[in-house]
Structures are given as C-alpha cells and as structure tokens.
Amino acid sequence: MQRTLNNKDFLLSAGAANGSDPIVEYVLLGKDVKQGIFAWINFGVDARTSIPMNPATFCAAEGCKVNPAVQSA
C-alpha cells in the first residue's frame, strides 16, 4: 500500500483550508492505553450538495461484498 504524506493528503489540506483541524483528537481513559482511548473528529455536512459515490463495499445482513466497479479499477 502506498503511503500518502500529510502535505499531499487532500482531506488534510481541505480540512485545514476551512479552518478545521482534520487530525483526530484523543484522550486516554486511564493511565495506560490498555484502559482505552476516547477519540473524536469534527466534520460538517452540506445537505444541499449531491455528489455521486462509488463505495468500496456494499454491506447487508448477509455481510459485505466488494463493489465490482472498485475491484476492477
């Protein structure tokens, strides 16, 4: 898998350009990571926008299946 550097990451640059902090915030739930982590992100949704999506998988009660359009890409 190819690694994307932060300065080349579209999501990081788009979030930062709008004044958001696109990095996950977190706190430990105890003195050790084994006790758990609470993490959160901030995001917004523009309900007026409609963008066609091409998901990697389709999930139903029977489980998830790879989207053939993505698999062949």
N, C-alpha and C positions, 0 to 999 in steps of 0.2 A: 504494500500500500504506500502511495506517495504521500509525504508529509507536506502540509501547507504551512508556511511560515506566517506568523501573525501579521506582518506588514503586507502580505499578499492575500490575506483572507477577506473575502467580500463581506461576510457577516460582521466581522470585527470592524472593518472600515465603515460600513453603512451605519452600524450602531453608534460608533463614535462620532460620525459626522452629524448625527441628530442630537448630540449632547447626552447620549446614553452611555452607560458603562456596560459593554457587552460581555464582560467577564463574570463568571459565576461567583457569587458571594457565598461564603460559608462560615459556620462556626462549629467547633467540636461540641458534642453533647456531654462530654466528660473530660477527664484528664488525658485520655488515650483515644486514638482513632477507632479502636475496637469497641468503644462505647457508643459510637455513631457520629454521624455528621449531618447537620441540617444545612441544606443548600437552597439557594433561590436565584432567580433571574428576573429582570424587569423586561417586559415587552408590551407592545401595543398592536392593536388590530384595526385596520382601516376597513370598516364594514361596507364602504362604498366601492371598494376595489374588487374586481373579479379577475383572477389570474388562473389559467389552466394549470392543473397539477398533474404530474406523472409520478405516482408513488412507487417506491422500490418494491413494496409488497402489498398484497391485499389480504386482510385478515377477516375471518368469520369464526363462527362457533367451532368449525372443524379444524381450525388452525390457520396458519398464514402460508400463502403461496407467492413465489417470486413473480413480479409483473413481467410477462414475456417481452414487452417493449423495452424495459430496462435491461433485462438479461442479455438481449441481443446487441445492445448498444456498446 
